[in-house]
Amino acid sequence: MSGEGPGAHGADSTPGADGTRRAVDPEAFGGFGSHGGFTVVDGELAIGGVPAGRLAERVGSTPFFAYDRSLLSRRAAQVRAALPDGVELNYAVKANPMPALLHHMSGLVDGLDVASAGEMLTALDTTVPAERIGFAGPGKTSIEVRQAVAAGVIVELESATELARVRLAGEQLGVTARVALRVNPPFAVRGSGMRLGGGPQQFGVDAEQAPELLAGIGAAGLDFQGFHVFAGSQNLDAESICAAQRGTVELVTELADHAPGPVRYLNLGGGFGIPYASRDRALDLGPIGENLAKLLDTAIRPAFPQARTVIELGRYLVGEAGVYVTRVVDRKVSRGTTFLVVDGGLHHQLAATGNLGRAIRRNYPIAVVGSTTEPATETVDLVGCLCTPLDLLGKDVALPHAEIGDLIAVFQAGAYGLTASPIGFLGHPAPHEVLI
Ligand SMILES: *Cc1c(COP(=O)(O)O)cnc(C)c1O
């Protein structure tokens, strides 16, 4: 038997009217419905069509991260279908820089956004040409800037210091550096899980300071490409994203009067969120696509006929295509609470424990791999193997019974997993990552 099962049981639990706990509506998760789009073979979760138990044997050790190629492709195709012609899609590498995954993504998108020289080198190993790679992020050192100028990527300037560094690197290397100005907008985006724009920021140059920087870019004789505005991340509200995009186009239209040349690159940011907790609703791409189509016709094309308009997405493209698979190593009851202790934890998957930029911790979707389609029979706390109470992967999770040796899947692990976790904490070995 193969097919999509009815639900990721124990993804979360909410108190029922009678005070008991029940598994929440699995449809609450993801745009793909049950198990975030993963298939179930004979009751067992499968990743890329391979049953997770078999996959664990192949990997040779737990825990591990597994990413499903077909889900990555499917998600990119969904975004493409929603975006109007003329809007390009970039992948933000920091969401998941695993080389094999990045290589797969490079065939699905138009460009890559990197945030360190290390990411840049990995990105340059793909087939994406340098002029389609943007390097953003505060604190680019002289050495990183020199690498970026030598590579020919677009350096997204975030300060006057960076402008001076780019100018110097270009002179020393005899290269006309490609640059864009990253602007900190005067507005913030409602509904963002993480704010990266509006108010005082370490990111980008305040819109008020942009004219001066633009004059500096012209004076330095750099190859001015255009603008980049990234206002926020993990947003599930389409209307807020549309408002940010409208605000960005308006802002850039004003700033373009001060630009040293035509705008050829317009990076509108992204911030598309994915559902992590049961109460989250998947983002509706429809209104975003319509809004972009309107902006293209009424504002972007008339003002910037030469511009490549770009949306940059990280977690939205890869987050739901990954699972963290970990094994139960102990099962114990403490004063009425059943604990499943697994061999993984926050040192690999910090975000699932609520310790990565979350004010309130909520359970990520969780399943017992071998009984994915079974109903929940007990409520447990799923904890990692680190000696800290922070290592809590699931609180009061309704799950089918799991024993020592059983595999547990923690979903939504494709973005900000391994590389966003304190791998050195407690000195356990690093997990494998596989792309299937
Ligand atoms: C981190 C980052 C992204 C990706 O954010 P997601 O929430 O993963 O989509 C995009 N652009 C910039 C500039 C970033 O720093």
The ligand as a Gaussian input file, in Angstrom:
#p B3LYP/6-31G(d) Opt

LIG

0 1
 C       17.668000      34.975000       5.564000
 C       17.373000      35.797000       4.389000
 C       16.428000      35.363000       3.460000
 C       15.647000      34.098000       3.613000
 O       14.660000      34.176000       4.586000
 P       13.553000      33.021000       4.653000
 O       12.726000      33.368000       5.824000
 O       14.283000      31.729000       4.815000
 O       12.817000      33.054000       3.373000
 C       16.229000      36.137000       2.360000
 N       16.909000      37.282000       2.175000
 C       17.812000      37.734000       3.057000
 C       18.531000      38.988000       2.784000
 C       18.081000      37.015000       4.188000
 O       18.962000      37.472000       5.070000

